[in-house]
Amino acid sequence: MQTFVQFVRKDGTQDFGYLAVAPGDPEAKQDAPDLTLYVIRDAKNAKTKGIEPMSQEALLDVARSIVASVKRRPLSP
């Protein structure tokens, strides 16, 4: 499951957030916990460092790229 939100911080800064969740498997022989990923833009922090904040499209591209790279890997003893 995934969701994308646009929100306004208390100081009036507009930001974006992305959340992806992959449910675990309680029946699995090895531990397979839920996986949760947050990607949140902090425009004020970027501007303070003299960096242009990411666009909505760029944030979505990065978040989806990260999600696509996450794989469950077997745990070794």
C-alpha positions as CSV (number, residue, x, y, z in Angstrom):
1,M,0.0,0.0,0.0
2,Q,1.1,3.5,-0.7
3,T,-0.1,7.1,-0.2
4,F,1.2,10.6,-1.1
5,V,0.2,13.7,0.8
6,Q,0.7,17.4,0.5
7,F,0.7,19.3,3.7
8,V,1.4,22.8,5.1
9,R,3.6,23.1,8.2
10,K,2.9,25.6,11.0
11,D,5.3,28.1,9.5
12,G,3.3,28.0,6.2
13,T,5.8,25.9,4.3
14,Q,4.2,23.5,1.8
15,D,5.7,20.0,1.8
16,F,5.1,16.5,0.6
17,G,5.2,13.1,2.1
18,Y,5.1,9.5,0.8
19,L,4.4,6.4,2.8
20,A,4.6,2.8,1.6
21,V,3.8,-0.3,3.7
22,A,4.4,-4.0,2.8
23,P,2.6,-6.3,5.3
24,G,4.7,-9.1,6.8
25,D,3.8,-12.8,6.9
26,P,2.8,-14.0,10.4
27,E,2.8,-17.6,9.0
28,A,6.4,-17.5,7.6
29,K,8.9,-19.9,9.0
30,Q,11.5,-17.1,9.3
31,D,10.6,-13.7,10.6
32,A,8.9,-11.6,7.9
33,P,7.9,-8.3,9.6
34,D,5.9,-5.4,8.2
35,L,8.0,-3.0,6.2
36,T,7.3,0.8,6.4
37,L,9.0,3.5,4.3
38,Y,8.6,7.3,4.8
39,V,9.9,9.8,2.4
40,I,9.3,13.4,3.5
41,R,10.4,16.7,1.9
42,D,11.5,19.4,4.3
43,A,11.5,22.5,2.0
44,K,12.6,24.9,4.8
45,N,15.6,22.8,5.6
46,A,16.6,22.8,1.9
47,K,16.2,26.5,1.6
48,T,18.2,27.1,4.7
49,K,21.1,25.3,3.1
50,G,20.7,27.2,-0.2
51,I,19.2,24.3,-2.0
52,E,16.1,24.4,-4.2
53,P,13.5,22.0,-2.6
54,M,12.5,18.9,-4.7
55,S,9.4,19.2,-6.8
56,Q,6.5,16.9,-6.1
57,E,7.3,14.8,-9.2
58,A,11.0,14.4,-8.2
59,L,10.0,13.3,-4.7
60,L,7.6,10.8,-6.1
61,D,10.3,9.5,-8.5
62,V,12.8,9.1,-5.7
63,A,10.3,7.4,-3.3
64,R,9.1,5.0,-6.0
65,S,12.7,4.2,-6.9
66,I,13.5,3.4,-3.3
67,V,10.4,1.2,-2.9
68,A,11.3,-0.7,-6.1
69,S,14.7,-1.5,-4.7
70,V,13.5,-2.8,-1.3
71,K,13.5,-6.6,-1.3
72,R,12.9,-9.1,1.5
73,R,16.2,-11.0,2.1
74,P,16.6,-14.2,4.0
75,L,18.2,-13.8,7.4
76,S,21.4,-15.8,7.9
77,P,22.0,-17.5,11.3
